[in-house]
Amino acid sequence: MTKTAKRAAFYHDLAVMLEAGLPILRSLDQVTSGLEGHYKKVFADVRKSVSRGDSISEAMAGHKIAFDKLDVLLVRAAETSGNLPGCFRSLTNWYEFVNRLHRTIKKGLILPIFIFHFAALIVPLIYTNIRNLTLGGYLLSVLRILIPFYMSFFILFIIYKLMRSNRGLNVILDVLLQRIPILGKALLQLSICRFSRAFNMLYQAGVPITKSLAMATELTGNSVVSGLFKGGAINAAAGNAAWEGFSKQLPPEYINLWQIGEETGELEKTVDKIAEISGDKADLLLSLCAIWFPIIIYVLISIWIVIQIFKGYANIFSRLVI
């Protein structure tokens, strides 16, 4: 079970138990007994902290790897409003959505990676027949193909982590990601969905609109999208309509829905609609990425195999001429 799937599962269990009227300590005991590995230890520590008088959010904040900033902020707001079951239900829905997106992405990556490794094993066989390579020579040829692939992946991963840890470079990374065809639009819609869900969960938990906007802006997970929403909190703090402060670069339908929500007093419903629409669009765009990415990889691998075949037979003809 993936990390997001585990989170969705234990948040669901907590929501069900609290809705049934079980005390928080007993609910934590029940959840802990059903877990294994790292999360079992984490929830045992959370249970211990709560039994000593700490709040759940304080206990969760001590485990930054296990719980995202979003989780801690929402639980803290729910403790103030007294709606912990609703908070855990919202977190369940969020992580079920994220887990669904992760499955979509993984499905698009598994087959291309398998085909690349299969090609890496097959192509050297051409040279085995042509050059009469030994087993050691064949394995060395395979490694010469695979090592650059893994090294490139490792280097890109390190660069990504370094850019994410630096605020200035993080902005550059988000700008670059936004420019990738299809994927950039998917990340935009996903960040809008995250902002909308975070705002709604905070707002429903009784957090004032100004603070909900400011906190949700920080939780978008994308510095570019954060900038698009930032003016909303500033406008709301000045006593004006939040939607008037949103960037015009946001999709017009989302600004219109927010405006309708503020004018009719049904902001929760319209923001929930924004989250639903943007989530569906992100799901669709990521599904398209999962379809087109393998096709591009297949084409590139096919071209590479053809080039290797021609190189191999070119060596034969050159020897015959000599």
N, C-alpha and C positions, 0 to 999 in steps of 0.2 A: 504494500500500500504506500502511495506517495505521501510526501509531507503535507501537501494541501488536502489530500483525502483524509489523512489522520486528523487534521485540524477540524475539518467539516464534521467528522464522526464524533469527536469528543465534545465539540460545541453543541452538537445536536443532542447528545446524551445529557449534557448539563441543562439545556433548555427544557427538555422533557421532564427531568427530575424536579427542577425548580417550579415549573408550571404545575406539577403534581403536588406541590406544597412541601417538598422535602427541605430540611434545613441545608444551608450551604455546605457545612462540614460533612454531613452524610452524603450529599450529592458528590462532593469531591472524593470521598471514600469509594463510592460506587464507580466513578469514572476511573480512578486509579487502579482498581482491581481488574478492570477490563483492558488495561494498557500493557505494553511490553517495551523493553529497551529504554531508550533515552527519555521518552515522554512519561513513562511510568515513574522514573526518578524525579522528573520535573514536577509532576503533579503531586508526588509525595512531599516535595519541598514546599510547593504552594499550599498544600493542606496544613503542613506544619506551621508555616508563616501565618496563615489565617487563624489557626488555633491559638497563636500567641497574641492575637489582637490586630494584626495587619489587615488592611483591606485586600480584596482579591487583586485589584489593579496594582497595588504596591508589591504584592507577592509575584505577580506576573512580570512586573518591570525588572525584577531581579534575574530574569531569564530571557535576555534579548535575542538569543538565537532561536529559542522555542516560540516566542510570541513577537509578532510584528508590532511596530509603533501604533499602527491602526488599531490593533486588538486592545492594547493597553489604554489608549485614549477613549475608545468606545466604552469599555468596561468601567473606567473611571467616571464617565458621564452618566452611565446607567446606574451606578451606585448612588450618585447624587439624586437622580430622579426616582430611584426605587424600581427600575424596570430591567433588572438583570435577565429575566427569562427572555424578554423581547430582544435584548442586546445579543444574547447567545444565539437566538434564532436568526437574527440578521447576519451574524458572522458565519453561521452555518450556510446560509444561502450564498454569501459572498465566496466562501472557499469551495463550495460545490461548483459555482460558476468558473472560478479560476482553475479548478481541477479539470473541468471539461475542456477549457482552452489548452491546458498543458497536454492533455491526451491528443487533441487535434494536431498540435505541433509535433509531438513525438511520432505519431503515425506518418507524418510527412517526412520525417528524418530517418526512420529505421531502414526502410527499403533502399534508399539511395546509398546509405552508408554500407549496407550489406553488399550491394552491387559493386561498389568501389573496391571493397576488400576481395570480392570474388574475382574482379578484373585483375587486381594486384597479384592474385594467385595464378591466373590463367595466362596473362601476357608473357611472363618469363618462360613459360613452356615453349613458346615460339622459339626463343633463343636456345632452349635446352635441346631442341631438335636440330636447330641450325648450327649451333656452335659446339654441340656435344658437351654441354655443361654438366658438371658433377652436381650431386645433391647439395653440397655446400655452396656451389656457385649459384644454383637455383634459389636457395634460401637467401643468399646475399642480394640477389636481384629483387626478391620480394621485399626485403627490408629497405632497399634503396627507394622503393616506391612508397612504402608505408611510413617510414621515418619522417620524410618531409611533410607528409600530411599531418601527423601527430604533432610535430614541432610547430607547424604553422598554427594549428588549433591552440596549442599551449601558449604561444606568443600572443595570439589575438586575445585569449582569455586573460592573460596578465595585463595587457594594455587596457582591456575593458575594465578590469578591477581597479587599476590605477586611475583611470579617468573618472570612474564613479566615486572614488575617494577624494578627488580634488574638485572643489566647487566650480572653478572656472572651466576645467576640462570636462566636467559633467555636463555643463550647458552645451559645449561644443559637440559632445557625443550625442546628446538628445537632438540637436539640430541635424546632425548627420543621419541619425536613424529616421528622422521625419522625412528625409529626402529619398529614402529607399522606396521604390515602387511597390504598391500594395501594402507592404509591411509597415511603412510609415503611416499610412492612413489607418491601419489596424491599431497601431500603438496610440494614435491620437484618440480614436474612439474608445479604446480600453481605458485611457487616462481620464477621459470625460466620464465614463461609467464609474470609475473608482471615485472620482470627485463627487459625483451625484449620490452614490450609495453612502459614502462617508458623511456627506452633509446631512442626508436624510436620517441616518442613524443617530447622529449627534443632535440634530434638531428635534427628533422625536423623543430623545432622552432628556429634553428640557434645557439643552444648552442654548443660550441666546443666539439669534441669527447672525450677529456680527462675529461672535466667537466661532460659531459653526462654520461660517464661510472661511475664516482665517485658518482654522484647523484643517478643513477639508482641502484647502488650497495646498497646504504643506504635504498632504497625503496623496496627491495625484500620482506620485512616482515618476513624474516627468517635469523637468524645470521649464520647458517650453510651454506646456499646457498650464502649469502653475501661473505663469505670467499672463495667460489669457483670462484667468479667473480672478487675479489679484485685485483688480479694480473694484470688484463686487463688494469685498469686505470694507474697502476704503469708503465707498459710496454709502454702504449701510451704516457705518460708524458716523457718517456726516448727516444721517437722517434721511437720506435719499433712497430711491429704489436700487436694489443691488444689481438688477439686470442692466441698468444704464451704465454701470462701471465695467461690465464685461467687454472684452475685446471684440471688435467687429470681425475678427478672423475666425471666431467660433462659428460653427454652422448656424445659419439664421433660425432654423426650426427650433433649436435648443434655447436660444435667447427669447424667442416668441413664447415658448412654453413656460419659461421662467417668468416672463412678464405677466402672462395670464394667471399663473399661480399667485404672484404677489398681489395682483389687482383683485382677484376673487377670494383671497384668503385660503386657497387650497394648494399651498406651495408644496406640501408633502406629496400630494397626488401627482402634480405636474413634474416634480423633480424625480419621482419614482418612474414616471413615464420616460423622462430623459435617460435615466439609468437603463431602462428596458430597451429603448431604441438603440442607444450607443452600444450596449452589450451585445445585442443581436448583430449589429453591423460589425463589431470587432470579431465576433464568432465567424461571420460569413467571410470576412477578409482574411482571417487566419486560415480558414478552410481553403480559400483560394491559394494562399501561399503554400499550404500543404499539398495542393494539387500540382501547382506549377513548379515548385522547387524540385521535386523528383524528376519531372520532365526535362528541366534544364540540366540536371546532373546526368541523366541518361544520355542526352545529346553530347555533353562534354566528354563523358566516358567513352562513348562510341567513337567520337572523333579521335580521342587519344589512342584507343585500341587500333583504329585504322592506321594512324601515323606509325605506331609501333610495328605493325605488320609490314608496312611499306619499308620501314627502316631495316627490318630483318631481311626481307627479300632483296633489298638494295645491296646488302652485304654479300648475299649469295652471288648476284650478278657481277658485282665488282670483283669477286674472287674468280669467277669463271672467265672474265675478260683477261685477268692477269694470267 
